[in-house]
């Protein structure tokens, strides 16, 4: 039996969370087109007859502007410690940029590292070849693999590759576990994902979701949650005209949560303004961003 940890790292929006979900076969990390969607180091777990891989999905590398950004960058640094395998992902459709080079320099020596050229479905072979010419700028890797995280056939061999480089050892988690996230955090993350899909570009970085109450009743699960925003004007945008946007967020979250928990879900959402919460250690801790 083999078991170990595999970190998936790279800049924001290169497809790390999509890949983790694809490899695990379950919704582990939320996904959106907005950058900095992933804020925690989230673990997705697969177990089969060979053993267990614990994938660590990390926030995307970006320039810090507040304490929340600092928190996310610390999660990246932590995820690179004591890993058995590292998958470094770039968006090859955009080419190799300075951010990729900067991030690649942070990778620790002595660990099997593989470079994933993601989003090959967005470019032709000529462009792929031209962009691959710049791969040497990122340093030395044990292998370079072109993939599309949204196409299962292109990532099928990754699990075999990772198992080859894992040490022998017992499983870290029970066989039926696919993530280490608590139900409460999963609920908050799913609500936040739906909000990201509904909100404008300038708002998503400034929202958080807090689960106020969560209880099992005879008719189903009852959930009461608050969407935190930084400005009064953002509150109006989240609620929308006649409350339509907030209702849309709630409906989309209810549908996914009902499927996740295999029972009816009753969800009520509120919106509160907490000015500058991303700069406050107190609020970060209160909203679940703890070291």
Secondary structure, 3 states (H helix, E strand, C coil): CEEEEEEEEEECCCCHHHHHHHHHCCCCCCCCCCCCCCCCCEEEEEEECCEEEEEEECCCECCCCCHHHHHHHHHHHHHCCCCCEEEEEEECCCCCCHHHHHHHCCCCCCCEEEEEEECHHHCCHHHHHHHHCCHHHHCCCCEEEECCCCCHHHCHHHHHHHHHCCCECCCCCCCCCCECCCHHHHHHHHHHHHHHHHCCCCCHHHCEEEEEEEEEECCEEEEEEEEEECCHHHHHHHHCHHHHHHHHHHHHHHHHHHHHHCCCEEEEEEEEECCCHHHCHHHHHHCCCCC
